[in-house]
Amino acid sequence: MNAKLRAGTATGVMAPLIVVVVITVTAVMALAKEIPVPQDAWQEKRIDRPRQSAQTLGIWRNPQLVEKLALTDEQVGQLREADFSAREEHLEARAAFNRLRLQMDKAFSQNSIDQAAVRQLARQMADVKGRLLVQGVESRLAVSRILNTDQLSMLRQHAMQQGDQGPKGGNKCGSRRHLSSR
């Protein structure tokens, strides 16, 4: 009798428990569809978007694209050099910006905030951001100098065919607005 009582109680508890689990899973799945999910880690962390121009300079790494654009060995070499140079400059500028950000955090964490120092740090941070912007423009100009008009056009078409989707949702070979005509 004791075994029958336990079996009846287990069945009586399990059925409502299963119903609750099914309802919960269904509700979570329905809510998950309504919650916007960041496409990239950079969106989730709210950091700057990956640089389009640096990725454009990196087209030399894609053998199919090199073949499709009919890039010469000289063009590949020029793109490679410009890519490494731009990435090196970008890393240095980002490091400088991060150091300034750390100094700004330190300045704001003090009991007595030195407003003049904070303003000076803000100006320095703005200068570094400006330097990053100029570097991006220079990278785009380098691509337009290295590739001919037909190659730029094919690169734009390739970017549109890719739907502006690179390895992390960003455009790995530049977008129309970044590939200006000569």
Backbone as numpy.savetxt, mean C-alpha at the origin, in Angstrom:
# Nx Ny Nz CAx CAy CAz Cx Cy Cz
-32.14 -46.34 34.55 -32.96 -45.16 34.55 -32.09 -43.91 34.55
-31.01 -43.95 35.30 -30.11 -42.82 35.38 -29.51 -42.51 34.00
-29.16 -43.54 33.21 -28.60 -43.37 31.87 -29.64 -42.76 30.94
-30.91 -43.20 31.07 -31.98 -42.64 30.23 -32.18 -41.17 30.55
-32.09 -40.83 31.82 -32.27 -39.43 32.24 -31.15 -38.56 31.66
-29.91 -39.07 31.73 -28.78 -38.32 31.18 -28.90 -38.17 29.67
-29.30 -39.18 28.95 -29.45 -39.14 27.50 -30.54 -38.14 27.11
-31.63 -38.14 27.83 -32.72 -37.20 27.56 -32.30 -35.77 27.83
-31.55 -35.56 28.91 -31.09 -34.21 29.25 -30.09 -33.72 28.22
-29.17 -34.60 27.79 -28.17 -34.22 26.80 -28.82 -33.83 25.49
-29.81 -34.60 25.05 -30.52 -34.29 23.81 -31.30 -33.00 23.97
-31.90 -32.80 25.12 -32.68 -31.60 25.37 -31.81 -30.35 25.41
-30.56 -30.47 25.82 -29.66 -29.32 25.89 -28.98 -29.09 24.54
-28.66 -30.14 23.84 -27.92 -30.05 22.59 -28.73 -29.38 21.48
-29.98 -29.67 21.35 -30.78 -29.11 20.27 -30.83 -27.58 20.36
-31.16 -26.99 21.50 -31.16 -25.52 21.56 -29.75 -24.94 21.39
-28.74 -25.66 21.87 -27.37 -25.18 21.72 -26.98 -25.13 20.24
-27.33 -26.14 19.49 -27.04 -26.16 18.06 -27.77 -25.03 17.35
-29.02 -24.79 17.72 -29.79 -23.70 17.12 -29.12 -22.36 17.40
-28.67 -22.16 18.63 -28.01 -20.91 19.00 -26.72 -20.72 18.20
-25.94 -21.78 18.05 -24.69 -21.71 17.29 -24.97 -21.37 15.82
-25.94 -22.02 15.23 -26.28 -21.76 13.83 -26.74 -20.32 13.64
-27.58 -19.83 14.53 -28.06 -18.44 14.45 -26.89 -17.46 14.60
-26.00 -17.73 15.54 -24.85 -16.86 15.77 -23.94 -16.82 14.54
-23.63 -17.97 13.98 -22.76 -18.03 12.80 -23.41 -17.30 11.63
-24.71 -17.49 11.44 -25.43 -16.81 10.36 -25.40 -15.30 10.56
-25.61 -14.85 11.78 -25.61 -13.41 12.06 -24.22 -12.82 11.83
-23.19 -13.51 12.26 -21.83 -13.03 12.07 -21.50 -12.94 10.58
-21.89 -13.93 9.81 -21.62 -13.91 8.37 -22.37 -12.76 7.70
-23.60 -12.51 8.12 -24.37 -11.41 7.53 -23.75 -10.06 7.88
-23.31 -9.91 9.12 -22.69 -8.65 9.53 -21.33 -8.46 8.87
-20.61 -9.54 8.66 -19.28 -9.45 8.06 -19.36 -8.90 6.64
-20.45 -9.16 5.94 -20.60 -8.65 4.58 -20.78 -7.14 4.58
-21.31 -6.57 5.64 -21.58 -5.15 5.71 -20.40 -4.34 6.22
-19.43 -4.98 6.86 -18.28 -4.28 7.41 -17.25 -4.08 6.31
-16.83 -2.83 6.04 -15.81 -2.63 5.02 -14.47 -3.18 5.49
-13.84 -3.95 4.64 -12.57 -4.56 4.98 -11.48 -3.85 4.18
-10.42 -3.37 4.84 -9.34 -2.72 4.10 -8.73 -3.70 3.11
-8.44 -3.19 1.91 -7.85 -4.05 0.89 -6.39 -4.33 1.16
-5.71 -3.39 1.78 -4.28 -3.51 1.97 -3.91 -3.19 3.41
-2.75 -3.67 3.78 -2.25 -3.37 5.12 -2.04 -1.88 5.30
-1.64 -1.18 4.23 -1.40 0.26 4.35 -2.68 1.00 4.67
-3.85 0.49 4.22 -5.11 1.14 4.54 -5.46 0.91 6.01
-5.22 -0.31 6.48 -5.55 -0.65 7.85 -4.71 0.15 8.84
-3.44 0.34 8.51 -2.54 1.05 9.41 -2.60 2.56 9.21
-3.35 2.99 8.19 -3.51 4.42 7.88 -2.17 5.09 7.61
-1.35 4.40 6.85 -0.08 5.00 6.46 -0.18 5.42 5.01
0.84 6.09 4.53 0.82 6.55 3.15 0.65 5.39 2.19
-0.06 5.67 1.12 -0.27 4.68 0.08 1.07 4.35 -0.58
1.25 3.09 -0.99 2.49 2.75 -1.66 2.73 3.67 -2.85
3.97 4.01 -3.07 4.31 4.94 -4.14 4.12 4.29 -5.50
3.25 4.89 -6.29 3.00 4.39 -7.64 4.24 4.49 -8.51
4.95 5.62 -8.42 6.07 5.86 -9.32 7.20 4.87 -9.09
7.47 4.53 -7.84 8.53 3.56 -7.56 8.16 2.21 -8.15
6.89 1.88 -8.08 6.46 0.62 -8.65 6.54 0.67 -10.17
6.31 1.85 -10.76 6.44 2.00 -12.20 7.88 1.78 -12.61
8.81 2.34 -11.86 10.22 2.14 -12.17 10.60 0.66 -12.06
9.87 -0.10 -11.28 10.17 -1.51 -11.07 9.67 -2.44 -12.16
9.19 -1.89 -13.28 8.69 -2.75 -14.36 9.79 -3.62 -14.94
11.04 -3.25 -14.72 12.15 -4.04 -15.25 12.21 -5.42 -14.60
11.54 -5.59 -13.45 11.54 -6.88 -12.75 10.55 -7.88 -13.35
9.64 -7.40 -14.19 8.60 -8.24 -14.76 9.00 -8.64 -16.18
9.52 -9.87 -16.37 10.03 -10.27 -17.70 8.95 -10.24 -18.79
7.70 -10.60 -18.43 6.63 -10.58 -19.43 6.35 -9.14 -19.89
6.37 -8.21 -18.95 6.12 -6.82 -19.29 7.29 -6.24 -20.07
8.50 -6.62 -19.72 9.68 -6.18 -20.47 9.56 -6.63 -21.91
9.12 -7.88 -22.10 8.95 -8.41 -23.45 7.79 -7.73 -24.17
6.68 -7.54 -23.47 5.50 -6.91 -24.08 5.80 -5.48 -24.53
6.56 -4.75 -23.73 6.90 -3.37 -24.07 8.09 -3.29 -25.02
8.73 -4.44 -25.28 9.91 -4.51 -26.14 11.00 -3.56 -25.64
11.27 -3.65 -24.34 12.30 -2.79 -23.76 13.67 -3.30 -24.19
14.54 -2.37 -24.51 15.90 -2.72 -24.86 16.69 -2.99 -23.58
17.84 -3.62 -23.74 18.71 -3.86 -22.57 19.11 -2.54 -21.93
19.34 -1.54 -22.76 19.71 -0.22 -22.25 18.56 0.38 -21.42
17.33 0.25 -21.90 16.18 0.77 -21.15 16.01 0.03 -19.83
16.18 -1.30 -19.86 16.07 -2.08 -18.63 17.12 -1.63 -17.63
18.34 -1.41 -18.10 19.41 -0.94 -17.23 19.11 0.44 -16.65
18.59 1.33 -17.48 18.24 2.66 -17.00 17.12 2.61 -15.96
16.11 1.77 -16.22 15.01 1.62 -15.26 15.51 1.03 -13.95
16.39 0.03 -14.06 16.94 -0.61 -12.86 17.70 0.42 -12.01
18.57 1.18 -12.66 19.35 2.19 -11.94 18.44 3.25 -11.31
17.47 3.73 -12.08 16.54 4.75 -11.56 15.71 4.20 -10.41
15.31 2.93 -10.52 14.52 2.28 -9.48 15.30 2.20 -8.17
16.53 1.69 -8.24 17.32 1.57 -7.01 17.64 2.92 -6.41
17.95 3.87 -7.27 18.25 5.22 -6.78 17.03 5.83 -6.09
15.86 5.72 -6.72 14.63 6.28 -6.14 14.28 5.59 -4.83
14.43 4.27 -4.79 14.10 3.54 -3.57 15.04 3.91 -2.43
16.32 4.09 -2.77 17.30 4.48 -1.75 16.96 5.86 -1.18
16.67 6.81 -2.07 16.29 8.15 -1.63 15.01 8.11 -0.79
14.06 7.30 -1.23 12.79 7.19 -0.52 13.01 6.64 0.89
13.84 5.60 1.01 14.11 5.02 2.32 14.77 6.02 3.26
15.72 6.79 2.71 16.39 7.80 3.53 15.40 8.86 4.01
14.54 9.31 3.10 13.56 10.34 3.48 12.55 9.79 4.48
12.10 8.55 4.29 11.15 7.96 5.24 11.79 7.80 6.62
13.07 7.42 6.63 13.77 7.29 7.92 13.86 8.64 8.61
14.17 9.68 7.84 14.24 11.03 8.42 12.87 11.44 8.96
11.82 11.13 8.21 10.47 11.48 8.65 10.11 10.73 9.93
10.45 9.46 9.98 10.14 8.66 11.18 10.91 9.16 12.40
12.17 9.59 12.20 12.92 10.17 13.31 12.25 11.44 13.81
11.81 12.27 12.88 11.12 13.51 13.26 9.80 13.22 13.98
9.09 12.21 13.52 7.83 11.83 14.16 8.09 11.37 15.60
9.16 10.61 15.79 9.53 10.18 17.13 9.86 11.38 18.02
10.62 12.33 17.48 10.94 13.54 18.24 9.68 14.33 18.58
8.71 14.34 17.64 7.45 15.05 17.88 6.68 14.35 19.01
6.62 13.03 18.97 5.95 12.28 20.05 6.61 12.57 21.39
7.93 12.60 21.38 8.68 12.88 22.61 8.36 14.28 23.11
8.32 15.26 22.20 8.04 16.64 22.60 6.64 16.77 23.20
5.67 16.07 22.65 4.30 16.14 23.16 4.12 15.35 24.46
5.05 14.44 24.74 4.91 13.65 25.96 5.47 14.37 27.19
6.15 15.48 26.99 6.71 16.24 28.10 5.60 16.92 28.90
5.86 17.14 30.17 4.89 17.85 31.01 4.69 19.28 30.53
5.77 19.90 30.15 5.72 21.27 29.63 6.12 21.22 28.16
5.17 21.50 27.26 5.42 21.38 25.83 6.10 22.66 25.31
7.23 22.46 24.64 7.95 23.57 24.02 7.30 23.82 22.65
6.44 24.82 22.59 5.67 25.08 21.37 6.57 25.45 20.19
7.62 26.19 20.43 8.53 26.57 19.35 9.21 25.33 18.76
9.62 24.42 19.63 10.27 23.20 19.16 9.29 22.33 18.36
8.05 22.25 18.83 7.04 21.46 18.13 6.78 22.06 16.74
6.68 23.39 16.67 6.46 24.04 15.37 7.65 23.79 14.43
8.86 23.85 14.97 10.04 23.59 14.14 10.04 22.16 13.63
9.69 21.22 14.48 9.60 19.82 14.05 8.53 19.65 12.96
7.42 20.35 13.12 6.35 20.27 12.12 6.85 20.80 10.77
7.61 21.89 10.79 8.17 22.43 9.54 9.14 21.42 8.90
9.97 20.81 9.73 10.92 19.83 9.21 10.19 18.62 8.61
9.11 18.19 9.28 8.34 17.06 8.76 7.70 17.43 7.42
7.20 18.65 7.31 6.60 19.11 6.06 7.65 19.16 4.95
8.87 19.57 5.28 9.95 19.61 4.30 10.27 18.20 3.78
10.30 17.24 4.69 10.59 15.85 4.28 9.46 15.32 3.41
8.21 15.61 3.78 7.07 15.17 2.96 7.16 15.79 1.56
7.55 17.05 1.51 7.73 17.71 0.22 8.81 17.05 -0.61
9.89 16.66 0.07 10.98 15.96 -0.61 10.49 14.63 -1.19
9.64 13.92 -0.44 9.08 12.66 -0.93 8.20 12.89 -2.17
7.44 13.97 -2.15 6.59 14.29 -3.30 7.45 14.57 -4.52
8.49 15.36 -4.36 9.39 15.68 -5.48 10.06 14.41 -6.00
10.44 13.52 -5.11 11.05 12.26 -5.54 10.09 11.45 -6.39
8.82 11.42 -6.01 7.82 10.71 -6.80 7.67 11.30 -8.19
7.65 12.61 -8.25 7.55 13.29 -9.55 8.77 12.99 -10.40
9.94 13.03 -9.80 11.18 12.74 -10.53 11.18 11.30 -11.06
10.63 10.38 -10.30 10.56 8.99 -10.75 9.65 8.86 -11.97
8.52 9.55 -11.92 7.59 9.51 -13.05 8.23 10.14 -14.29
8.95 11.23 -14.08 9.63 11.87 -15.20 10.71 10.95 -15.78
11.39 10.21 -14.92 12.42 9.28 -15.38 11.81 8.22 -16.29
10.65 7.69 -15.91 9.99 6.68 -16.75 9.63 7.29 -18.10
9.11 8.51 -18.08 8.72 9.14 -19.35 9.93 9.48 -20.21
11.10 9.67 -19.61 12.33 9.90 -20.38 12.87 8.60 -20.97
12.75 7.52 -20.21 13.35 6.24 -20.62 12.52 5.53 -21.68
11.19 5.52 -21.50 10.32 4.83 -22.45 9.92 5.77 -23.57
9.68 5.18 -24.75 9.18 6.00 -25.85 7.65 6.10 -25.76
7.07 6.89 -26.63 5.63 7.16 -26.58 4.80 5.88 -26.71
5.19 5.00 -27.63 4.45 3.74 -27.81 4.54 2.86 -26.56
5.71 2.81 -25.96 5.89 1.99 -24.76 5.07 2.56 -23.60
5.03 3.88 -23.47 4.21 4.49 -22.42 2.74 4.17 -22.64
2.32 4.21 -23.89 0.92 3.90 -24.20 0.60 2.45 -23.85
1.51 1.54 -24.22 1.29 0.12 -23.89 1.30 -0.10 -22.38
2.16 0.64 -21.67 2.21 0.52 -20.22 0.89 0.98 -19.60
0.34 2.07 -20.12 -0.98 2.54 -19.64 -2.05 1.49 -19.89
-2.04 0.90 -21.09 -3.02 -0.14 -21.42 -2.87 -1.33 -20.49
-1.64 -1.71 -20.23 -1.38 -2.83 -19.31 -1.94 -2.52 -17.92
-1.72 -1.28 -17.47 -2.22 -0.88 -16.15 -3.73 -0.96 -16.11
-4.39 -0.53 -17.18 -5.86 -0.57 -17.20 -6.35 -2.01 -17.25
-5.67 -2.88 -18.01 -6.06 -4.28 -18.08 -5.92 -4.97 -16.72
-4.92 -4.55 -15.97 -4.72 -5.11 -14.65 -5.75 -4.59 -13.66
-6.52 -3.59 -14.07 -7.53 -3.03 -13.18 -6.90 -2.32 -12.01
-5.70 -1.77 -12.25 -4.95 -1.11 -11.19 -4.74 -2.02 -10.00
-4.59 -3.30 -10.25 -4.36 -4.26 -9.18 -2.96 -4.82 -9.28
-2.13 -4.47 -8.34 -0.78 -5.01 -8.27 -0.74 -6.08 -7.21
0.42 -6.38 -6.70 0.56 -7.46 -5.74 -0.19 -7.23 -4.44
-0.43 -5.96 -4.06 -1.14 -5.69 -2.82 -2.30 -4.75 -3.06
-2.94 -4.86 -4.20 -4.07 -4.00 -4.48 -3.67 -2.69 -5.09
-2.40 -2.37 -5.04 -1.92 -1.14 -5.65 -1.49 -1.41 -7.07
-1.27 -0.40 -7.82 -0.89 -0.56 -9.19 0.61 -0.77 -9.29
1.03 -1.93 -9.75 2.45 -2.21 -9.76 3.17 -1.65 -10.97
2.44 -1.13 -11.91 3.14 -0.58 -13.07 2.67 0.82 -13.40
2.06 1.47 -12.47 1.67 2.86 -12.68 0.25 2.99 -13.19
-0.33 4.12 -13.00 -1.67 4.35 -13.50 -1.62 5.44 -14.53
-2.75 5.68 -15.19 -2.79 6.67 -16.25 -2.34 8.03 -15.77
-2.76 8.41 -14.59 -2.40 9.74 -14.13 -0.92 9.86 -13.81
-0.25 8.72 -13.58 1.16 8.77 -13.25 2.06 8.64 -14.47
1.48 8.25 -15.58 2.28 8.05 -16.78 1.89 9.12 -17.79
2.45 10.27 -17.64 2.09 11.37 -18.51 2.74 11.21 -19.87
2.06 11.70 -20.88 2.62 11.67 -22.24 3.74 12.66 -22.34
4.58 12.45 -23.30 5.72 13.36 -23.47 5.28 14.65 -24.07
